[in-house]
Amino acid sequence: MSARTTLPWPLVALFTAGYLAPYLLPTTVGRLDSGLPLSATQAGAVGSALLLGSAAAGFLLASRVDRFGPRPLARLGLTLAVLGYGGAALTHWVPAVVAGAVLGGFGSGTATAVAATGIAARPDPHRVTTYGLLGVSALAGAVYLTVPHLGPGHGLPLAALALAALAVWPLTGRLAAPGPAARTPGATGPLPHLRSGLVLAAALMCWSLAQNSLWGVSGRIGLTQAHLSEVTVGMVFAVALGAGLLGVVAASAIGPRLGLALPIGAGTAVIAVCIAVSASARDLTTFAAGEIAWNALYPIVLSYVIGLAASLDGRGRWAVLVGSASSLGTAAGPLAGSVLSAQAGFPAMGAVLAAGLLVVGVPMTVVAMGAGRRSLAVVEIPVETPVYDRATAA
């Protein structure tokens, strides 16, 4: 079986473990302010600190994965995630919870950096990314269905993150060692396509900020503005992430047929509408419609953006740097969403975020148009490859 048709399951699993924290952000932040003596804004700040730890790991390791080797770095990251999230789940002392969340976030970011570097080196980064997003969506959906029935407290979502990292750790033994090119001195050098990479990184940071500003407070919108129970909100999120699974499958099946600019540009515009609808929801129907449509589209757009970043540098440096920039925006999301909603209300916050998405979608589309031909060659999925395997928002 060729490298193009063999799916690198260890990379997919590592991607899943690394990306799970942003997917669980609503329940993590929501349970922090209900299970600990924290205000909603303070809980959002803790969520932001967790994701800042993840972003810091990405920026630190962007060009160092090959140097240290994917296997030891992946094991280090997963170990930090287990210790950090697990420790935060077992204590009610707020400083220890914050420290554990940041440590766990750094571990998640380390795992993501290793996964992104490995995926970028594949001949089919878009396909592998869609499988990783599929894994995250399925696992996060299971958590949203399960956690409300296990009792109150801040520890359950954090424990889920720790257990996911622990489950993936045995698969790190199958991670490939760095290839000859990675060990060759001449393999290092300046980043290619510098302007496109910087524009994409800056735009995706703002894109993720807008997405996760709403995602971080979506639980509170359902509970306080739409007057739903935690069980109902959890079911909506689970169905939304299930729609994300369909979005991932659709992205994998469509592959390069629509190019890069159309999925990224038009998809971002429709997501902006969904965010405005969800933020203004005052009943189950509107809330569910906005969240489900949003989460169905999010992984489609994200998979093309990650594939675009991977195509800019075969060594994976732009994939890691763009992903880390996205993590910065994701990290600022919970706090930004909490502050915006507290000052202006949920509907006004949604309108601001939607307008921002429409603006940042323009440079992302321009980069996709400029790199389209090269990216299509990289992410091409052969028609004979079966598709058998989202949503994040961040």
WOSUL-V682537 format. One line per field, one symbol per residue. phi: phi as a letter, one per 30 degrees, with the letter a starting at -180 (. if undefined). A space follows every 10 residues. Layout:
# WOSUL-V682537
phi = ???
This chain:
# WOSUL-V682537
phi = .dddcdddee ddddeddddd eddceedddd dddccbdbdd ddddddddde dddddedddd ceccddddjd dddddddddd dddddddddc bcdeeddddd dddddddddd dddddddddd dddbdddddd dddddddddd dddddceecc jdjddddddd dddddddded dddcdddede ddcdedddld ddhedddddd ddddddeded ddddedcedd dddccchcdd dddddddddd dddddddddd ddddhddcic dddddddddd eedddddddc dbaddddddd dddddddedd dddddddddd ddaddidddd dddddddddd ddeedddddd dddbjddded dddddddddd dddddddddd ceddddddce cdddddcbc. kccd
